Amino acid sequence: MKILIKNGHVVDPANGIEGKRDLLVVDGIISRIAETGSLNSKGAETVNAKGLLVLPGFIDLHSHLREPGYEYKETIETGGKSAVAGGFTSICCMANTSPVNDNASVTRYIMDKQKKAGFANVFPVGAITKGLKGSELSEIGGMVKAGIVAISDDAEPVMNSLVMRRAMEYSKIFGIPLFSHCEDLSLGDEGVMNEGIISTLLGLKGMTSESEFNMIQRDINLACLTGARLHISHVSTASGVSAIREAKKRGIKVTSEVTPHHLMLTEDAVRGYGTNFKMKPPLRTKQDVESLEEGLADGTIDSFATDHAPHAIVDKQVEFDRASFGIVGFETAFPLLLTLVKRRVITLNKLIEKLTVSPAGIIRKNKGTLSCGADADIVLADPDREYTIDVKKFYSKGTNSPFDGWKVKGSIERVFVSGRLVFSRGG
């Protein structure tokens, strides 16, 4: 089967390509990429991408698909469909399911479900500790053989430093990164928003920026000791960015990610007690957001991640301090992140790099590229289409988004996974 995508503006940071090109897909593999009009279209289905960006499929290092155990919030199928609607052709799903993905049988279950769903590629992240309890290491070797790409106790920090050291040593042996949820619970684990003047005014318990910084610094020290590959999940603070920057200068193997919501919003958004603004880590200050932008610009922050966390209405329509943490993120990420280009925080090329080749390198998958011979995971996007975000139109089961009603520019038009059309806007 042949597909010719012509007249599009190709952005492929992995190969240094940015300009008008045609792209030929044969049997699910990228066959050729060349100047417009130079490829033979005989026998090929032709897709006219005039006015569109032609991009490698996005990769999300951080999502929650809820299955097994919480299918009322999301399933691997609905999450996968939501992912491709947002341009994400590959997603890493966290281990906080029920049962927890802390053994090979749960990993295999997720992999089998993904094959049946047939939307995005799903790469499971195994738990660091059994039951996410932070005390006994999971069956890491068995999970690696079953298909995990990293280990993480996301949502639950590993407070025991010796356990974290051993986990890093095992992750190094098996050649996978460790994704760290950096939160020092000894500084208070009952906070529901950023600690500061606003939390005091609202009468809500706060989470300090020092909580994140302390754990980032501890894990950087352990990565230095063990030589493991450490990835800092959803960094949200100026001090955290500074710690990562200094660690990179020292040659420590550390990478990091930032979410769109931590770039777009500050703690001021919580003033109305809207539970869709409740997330972990919490929304921080304007100064923190500025530091995150600086970290993107200078390369301290390597990738974007959505931390897609769908919840049912019953989890959110309660008092703020009782509501679940988290928001859905797949279907709003691209237009929100495009604002960074318009504000000249980063270039379009760097934006796509942090959505594609950079996260692919972190999990060491041959994805995020339009190289000849690579899987044809391709996104066609319209950077100029204006619309209003409407959660009622989401493919995800979750509608818990603080961006409902926002007017944005930039839409995902078509998405291919291994050459197969899995999403078409309006189709």
C-alpha positions in Angstrom: 0.0 0.0 0.0 1.4 3.4 -1.0 0.5 6.9 0.3 1.9 10.1 -1.1 1.6 13.1 1.2 2.4 16.1 -1.0 2.7 19.9 -0.8 3.1 20.0 3.0 5.5 21.9 5.1 7.7 19.2 6.7 9.3 19.7 10.1 11.5 16.8 11.0 14.1 17.9 13.7 15.7 14.5 13.7 17.0 15.0 10.2 17.2 18.8 10.1 14.4 19.1 7.6 12.1 22.1 7.6 10.5 23.1 4.4 8.1 22.1 1.6 8.5 18.4 0.8 6.6 15.3 -0.5 6.7 12.1 1.5 6.1 8.6 0.3 4.8 5.8 2.5 5.0 2.2 1.4 3.5 -0.6 3.5 3.5 1.4 6.6 7.1 2.5 6.3 8.5 5.9 5.2 10.1 5.2 1.8 11.2 8.5 0.5 11.1 12.2 1.3 12.0 14.7 -1.4 11.3 18.0 -3.1 7.7 18.7 -4.0 6.7 17.1 -7.3 9.7 14.8 -7.6 8.2 11.6 -6.3 6.4 9.1 -8.5 2.7 8.9 -7.3 1.8 5.9 -9.5 -0.4 3.5 -7.6 -0.4 5.7 -4.5 -3.2 7.2 -2.5 -2.5 10.9 -2.7 -3.0 13.3 0.3 -2.8 17.0 -0.4 -1.2 18.6 2.6 -1.1 22.1 1.2 -1.2 24.7 4.0 -0.5 21.9 6.6 2.5 21.0 8.7 3.7 17.4 8.1 5.2 16.2 11.4 6.6 13.0 13.0 4.0 11.5 15.4 4.2 13.1 18.9 5.4 11.1 21.8 4.0 11.5 25.3 6.3 10.3 28.1 3.6 10.7 30.8 0.0 9.7 30.7 -2.6 7.7 32.8 -4.8 5.4 30.9 -6.5 4.0 34.0 -6.9 0.4 32.7 -6.9 -2.0 34.4 -9.1 -1.1 37.3 -10.5 2.3 36.6 -12.2 1.9 33.3 -15.0 4.3 34.4 -12.4 7.0 34.0 -10.6 5.9 30.8 -9.6 2.8 28.9 -6.7 2.0 26.8 -9.0 2.3 23.8 -10.5 5.6 24.7 -7.2 7.0 25.8 -5.5 5.8 22.6 -8.2 7.5 20.5 -7.8 10.7 22.5 -4.1 10.5 22.1 -4.1 10.3 18.3 -6.8 13.1 18.2 -4.1 15.2 19.8 -1.3 14.1 17.5 0.3 11.6 19.9 1.1 8.4 18.1 3.1 6.9 21.0 2.3 7.3 24.7 3.8 6.0 27.9 1.3 5.0 30.5 2.0 5.1 34.2 1.7 2.2 36.6 -1.0 3.5 39.1 -3.7 1.1 37.9 -5.5 -1.6 39.8 -3.8 -3.9 40.1 -0.6 -1.8 39.9 1.6 -2.5 36.9 4.4 -4.0 39.2 4.7 -7.4 37.5 4.9 -8.9 34.0 1.4 -10.1 33.9 -0.1 -6.6 34.2 2.4 -5.3 31.6 1.4 -8.0 29.2 -2.3 -7.2 29.8 -1.7 -3.6 28.8 0.3 -4.6 25.7 -2.5 -7.0 24.6 -5.2 -4.3 25.1 -3.2 -1.8 23.1 -2.9 -4.2 20.2 -6.6 -4.8 20.2 -7.4 -1.0 20.5 -5.2 -0.2 17.5 -4.8 3.6 17.9 -1.6 4.9 19.5 1.4 2.9 20.4 1.3 2.3 24.1 4.5 1.8 26.1 3.9 0.8 29.7 5.9 2.3 32.5 6.4 -0.2 35.3 6.2 0.5 39.0 9.4 1.1 41.0 8.0 -0.6 44.1 5.3 -3.2 44.7 1.9 -1.6 45.0 3.5 1.8 44.8 4.2 1.5 48.5 7.8 2.7 48.3 9.3 -0.2 50.3 10.0 -3.3 48.1 11.2 -3.2 44.5 8.9 -4.5 41.8 9.7 -7.4 39.5 11.7 -5.0 37.2 13.5 -7.6 35.1 10.2 -9.5 34.3 8.5 -6.3 33.3 11.3 -5.2 31.1 11.0 -8.5 29.2 7.3 -8.0 29.0 7.7 -4.5 27.4 8.0 -1.7 29.9 10.2 1.3 28.7 10.9 2.9 32.1 10.0 2.6 35.8 8.2 5.1 38.0 6.0 5.3 41.1 4.4 8.4 39.6 1.8 9.9 42.0 3.7 8.4 44.9 7.2 9.5 45.6 9.8 7.0 46.7 10.7 8.5 50.1 13.2 5.8 51.1 16.6 6.8 49.6 18.1 3.4 49.7 15.1 1.9 47.8 15.5 4.6 45.2 19.3 3.9 45.0 18.6 0.2 44.4 15.9 1.1 41.8 18.4 3.2 39.9 21.0 0.4 40.0 18.5 -2.0 38.5 17.3 0.5 35.9 20.9 0.9 34.8 21.4 -2.9 34.5 18.3 -3.2 32.4 19.0 -0.2 30.3 15.9 1.8 31.0 15.4 5.3 32.6 13.8 5.9 35.9 11.0 8.5 35.9 10.9 10.3 39.2 7.9 12.0 40.8 9.7 14.5 42.9 7.7 15.4 46.1 9.1 15.4 49.6 6.2 14.2 51.7 8.0 15.1 55.0 7.3 18.7 54.1 3.6 18.0 54.2 1.5 15.6 52.1 -1.9 17.2 52.6 -1.4 20.2 50.4 -3.9 20.8 47.6 -2.3 23.8 45.8 0.9 25.9 45.8 1.9 27.2 49.2 1.9 31.0 49.3 -0.3 34.1 49.7 -3.1 32.8 47.6 -3.4 29.4 49.4 -3.5 31.4 52.7 -6.2 33.7 51.3 -8.3 30.8 50.1 -7.8 28.8 53.3 -6.3 25.8 51.5 -3.3 23.7 52.5 -0.3 24.4 50.4 2.5 22.4 48.8 5.9 24.1 48.9 8.3 24.4 46.0 11.0 23.1 48.4 9.2 19.8 48.4 9.9 19.4 44.7 13.4 20.8 44.9 14.5 18.6 47.7 13.6 15.4 45.9 15.0 16.5 42.6 18.3 17.2 44.3 18.3 13.9 46.1 17.6 12.0 43.0 20.2 13.9 41.0 22.7 12.9 43.8 21.7 9.3 43.5 21.9 9.4 39.7 25.5 10.7 40.1 26.3 7.9 42.5 24.8 5.1 40.4 25.3 6.3 36.9 21.6 5.7 36.1 19.5 7.6 33.6 17.2 9.8 35.6 14.2 11.6 34.1 12.4 14.3 36.2 8.7 14.2 35.6 6.5 17.3 35.4 9.1 19.8 36.7 7.1 22.9 37.9 9.5 25.1 40.0 12.3 27.6 39.3 14.5 25.9 41.8 13.8 22.5 40.1 14.9 23.9 36.8 18.1 25.3 38.3 19.0 22.0 39.9 18.5 20.2 36.6 20.5 22.7 34.7 23.5 22.4 37.2 23.3 18.6 37.1 23.6 18.7 33.3 26.6 20.9 33.5 28.2 18.3 35.8 27.6 15.6 33.2 24.9 13.7 35.2 22.5 11.7 33.1 19.4 13.6 33.8 16.5 14.7 31.5 13.2 16.4 32.3 9.7 17.2 31.0 7.2 20.0 31.5 3.5 20.0 31.0 1.4 22.5 28.9 -0.7 23.4 32.0 2.3 24.3 34.1 3.4 26.7 31.2 -0.1 28.2 30.6 -1.5 28.7 34.1 -0.4 30.0 37.5 -1.7 29.6 41.0 -4.0 32.6 40.4 -6.3 30.3 38.4 -7.3 28.5 41.7 -8.9 31.7 43.1 -12.4 30.5 42.0 -11.9 27.0 43.6 -12.4 25.3 40.3 -11.3 21.7 40.8 -10.1 21.4 37.2 -7.2 23.6 38.3 -6.2 21.1 41.0 -3.2 19.1 39.9 0.0 17.6 41.2 2.5 19.2 41.1 0.3 22.3 41.7 0.1 25.3 39.5 2.9 27.6 40.6 3.9 31.3 40.4 4.5 33.6 37.5 8.2 33.5 38.3 8.2 29.7 38.2 6.5 29.8 34.7 9.2 32.2 33.5 11.9 29.8 34.7 10.2 26.9 32.9 10.2 28.9 29.7 13.9 29.7 30.2 14.6 26.0 30.8 12.9 25.2 27.5 14.8 27.8 25.6 18.3 26.8 26.9 17.7 23.0 26.7 17.5 22.3 30.4 14.0 20.9 29.8 14.1 18.1 27.2 10.5 17.3 26.4 6.9 18.1 26.8 4.5 15.6 28.4 0.8 16.0 29.1 0.3 14.1 32.3 -3.1 13.1 30.9 -5.1 12.2 34.0 -8.8 11.6 33.2 -11.3 11.6 36.0 -15.1 11.0 36.2 -17.4 13.8 37.2 -17.8 12.4 40.7 -14.1 12.7 41.3 -14.1 16.5 40.5 -17.5 17.9 41.4 -16.7 18.0 45.1 -15.1 20.4 47.5 -11.6 21.5 46.3 -9.7 19.8 49.0 -11.5 16.5 48.4 -11.3 16.5 44.6 -8.9 14.3 42.7 -5.7 15.7 41.3 -5.2 15.9 37.5 -6.5 17.0 34.2 -6.9 15.6 30.7 -4.2 16.8 28.3 -3.9 14.9 25.0 -6.4 16.9 22.9 -5.3 20.4 24.0 -1.5 20.1 24.1 -0.7 21.1 20.5 -2.6 24.4 20.3 -1.5 25.4 23.7 2.1 24.7 23.0 1.9 26.6 19.7 1.5 29.8 21.7 5.1 29.4 22.8 6.2 29.7 19.2 4.0 32.8 18.7 5.5 34.4 21.8 9.0 33.4 20.6 9.8 31.4 23.7 11.0 28.6 21.3 11.0 28.0 17.6 8.6 25.7 15.8 11.5 23.3 15.2 12.4 23.1 18.9 8.7 22.7 19.8 8.5 19.6 17.5 11.8 18.3 18.7 10.6 18.3 22.3 7.4 16.4 21.1 9.2 13.8 19.0 12.8 13.0 18.7 13.8 14.1 22.2 11.2 11.9 24.1 12.0 9.1 21.7 15.6 9.2 22.8 14.7 9.2 26.5 12.9 5.8 26.1 15.2 4.7 23.3 12.5 4.0 20.8 13.0 4.4 17.0 10.1 6.9 16.9 9.7 10.6 16.4 11.3 10.8 13.0 10.4 10.9 9.3 13.6 9.1 8.4 13.5 6.6 5.5 12.8 3.2 7.0 11.1 4.5 10.1 7.5 3.6 11.0 5.1 6.0 9.2 3.8 7.7 12.3 2.8 11.0 10.8 0.8 14.0 11.9 -0.8 16.6 9.6 -1.6 19.8 11.4 -3.2 23.1 10.5 -1.3 25.8 12.5 -3.7 28.5 11.5 -7.1 27.0 12.2 -8.9 28.9 15.0 -11.5 27.2 17.2 -12.8 27.0 20.8 -11.9 24.1 23.0 -15.0 22.1 23.8 -14.6 19.3 26.3 -17.9 17.8 25.1 -16.1 16.9 21.8 -13.2 15.1 23.5 -12.6 11.5 22.6 -11.3 10.9 26.1 -13.8 9.8 28.7 -12.5 12.6 30.9 -13.7 16.1 30.5 -11.7 17.6 33.4 -9.9 20.3 31.5 -9.3 23.9 32.7 -9.0 25.0 29.1 -12.7 24.4 28.2 -13.9 27.5 26.3 -10.4 28.7 25.4 -10.0 30.2 21.9 -6.9 28.6 20.3 -5.2 28.3 17.0 -3.7 25.0 15.7 -5.5 21.8 15.0 -4.7 18.2 14.3 -6.1 17.2 10.9 -4.9 13.7 10.1 -2.8 11.1 12.0 -1.2 8.0 10.6 0.2 5.2 12.7 2.5 2.8 10.8 0.9 4.2 7.6 -2.7 3.5 8.8 -5.1 6.4 9.1 -6.2 6.4 12.7 -7.6 10.0 13.0 -9.2 12.4 10.6 -10.8 15.6 11.8 -14.5 15.5 11.1 -14.1 11.9 9.8 
